[in-house]
Amino acid sequence: MVPKIKEFVANGNLAHFSSLQDGVAVYTVAAEGQTYSFPIPLPDLMDATINSCEKAMMLMRYIRKAIDANQLVETQSTNPILAGKDDAQFEYYRAGNVYYKVLTSTGLYIFPISVAENPKAFQNVESIKELATYIKEAADAGTFVKAC
């Protein structure tokens, strides 16, 4: 049985970005020891930023919609995936671009990938090898920038 909405949003519970594909962002949130994923259609967000982590309370509308539409899906993990040294970590989505951060020998960098020009599925953690073309494009365009 799916927990009640208050179990998802109580006590500062956090929702974690999972993926972005076909105009839908997917977040995961834990309740009663189980993790559930739920969709957020990008058109609903308009110009809002999708962050890697949000208070579940801020996404309560979408959690409730998923419960009502039977779109809340049980998942395996209760912890967000952490990037390793050969991975890029999703940072946020804004204005049609997915932003990833990557640790290099010279520091932490953030770079954008245009979702409209690159219709692949974007995950919370991506291999640097998988994103090499995008990293080079960002560097050539001057958008591979050092993070604070």
For each residue, the residues with C-beta under 8 A, 3 or more apart:
1:
2: 36 67 72
3: 7 8 31 32 34
4: 7
5: 8 9 60 63 64 67
6: 9 10
7: 3 4 10 31 32
8: 3 5 13 29 31 36 56 60 63
9: 5 6 13 55 56 57 60 63
10: 6 7 13
11:
12: 55 57
13: 8 9 10 29 30 31 55 56 57
14: 29 53 54 55 56
15: 27 28 29 53 54 55 56 58 59 63
16: 27 28 29 52 53 80 124
17: 20 25 26 27 50 51 52 53 90 124
18: 26 27 28 37 123 124
19: 25 26 121 122 123 124
20: 17 24 25 26 42 50 93 98 115 121 122
21: 24 26 120 121 122
22: 121
23: 41 42 43
24: 20 21 39 40 41 42
25: 17 19 20 39 40 42 45 50 93
26: 17 18 19 20 21 37 38 39 40
27: 15 16 17 18 37 38 40 54 59 62
28: 15 16 18 35 36 37 38 75 77 80
29: 8 13 14 15 16 35 36 38 56 59 63
30: 13 33 34 35 36 78
31: 3 7 8 13 34 36
32: 3 7
33: 30 78
34: 3 30 31 74 78
35: 28 29 30 74 75 76 77 78
36: 2 8 28 29 30 31 66 72 73 74 75
37: 18 26 27 28 72 73 75
38: 26 27 28 29 59 62 63 65 66 71 72 73
39: 24 25 26 62 66 71
40: 24 25 26 27 44 45 50 59 62
41: 23 24 44 45
42: 20 23 24 25 45
43: 23 46
44: 40 41 62
45: 25 40 41 42 48 50
46: 43
47: 94 95
48: 45
49: 92 93 94
50: 17 20 25 40 45 92 93 94
51: 17 54 92
52: 16 17 80 89 90 91 92 124
53: 14 15 16 17 80
54: 14 15 27 51 58 59
55: 9 12 13 14 15 58 59
56: 8 9 13 14 15 29 59 60 63
57: 9 12 13 60
58: 15 54 55
59: 15 27 29 38 40 54 55 56 62 63
60: 5 8 9 56 57 63 64
61: 64 65
62: 27 38 39 40 44 59 65 66
63: 5 8 9 15 29 38 56 59 60 66 67 72
64: 5 60 61 67 68
65: 38 61 62 68 69 71
66: 36 38 39 62 63 69 71 72
67: 2 5 63 64 70 72
68: 64 65
69: 65 66
70: 67
71: 38 39 65 66
72: 2 36 37 38 63 66 67
73: 36 37 38
74: 34 35 36
75: 28 35 36 37
76: 35
77: 28 35 80 81
78: 30 33 34 35
79:
80: 16 28 52 53 77 124
81: 77 124 125
82: 89 125
83: 87 88 89 125
84: 87 125
85: 103
86: 127 128 129
87: 83 84 102 125 126 127 128
88: 83 100 101 102 125 126 127 128 131 135
89: 52 82 83 100 101 102 124 125
90: 17 52 98 99 100 122 123 124 125 126
91: 52 99 100 101 110
92: 49 50 51 52 99
93: 20 25 49 50 97 98 99 115
94: 47 49 50 97 99
95: 47
96: 114 115 116
97: 93 94 112 113 114 115
98: 20 90 93 112 113 115 122
99: 90 91 92 93 94 110 111 112 113
100: 88 89 90 91 110 111 113 126 131
101: 88 89 91 108 109 110 147
102: 87 88 89 108 109 111 128 131 135
103: 85 107 108 109
104: 107 108 109
105:
106: 146
107: 103 104 146 147
108: 101 102 103 104 146 147
109: 101 102 103 104 144 145 146 147
110: 91 99 100 101 144 145 147
111: 99 100 102 134 135 138 139 143 144 145
112: 97 98 99 138 143
113: 97 98 99 100 118 122 131 134 138
114: 96 97 117 118
115: 20 93 96 97 98 118 119 122
116: 96 119
117: 114
118: 113 114 115 134
119: 115 116
120: 21
121: 19 20 21 22
122: 19 20 21 90 98 113 115 126
123: 18 19 90 126
124: 16 17 18 19 52 80 81 89 90
125: 81 82 83 84 87 88 89 90
126: 87 88 90 100 122 123 130 131
127: 86 87 88 130 131
128: 86 87 88 102 131 132 135
129: 86 132
130: 126 127
131: 88 100 102 113 126 127 128 134 135
132: 128 129 135 136
133: 136 137
134: 111 113 118 131 137 138
135: 88 102 111 128 131 132 138 139 144
136: 132 133 139 140
137: 133 134 140 141
138: 111 112 113 134 135 141 143 144
139: 111 135 136 142 144
140: 136 137
141: 137 138 144
142: 139 145
143: 111 112 138
144: 109 110 111 135 138 139 141
145: 109 110 111 142
146: 106 107 108 109
147: 101 107 108 109 110
148:
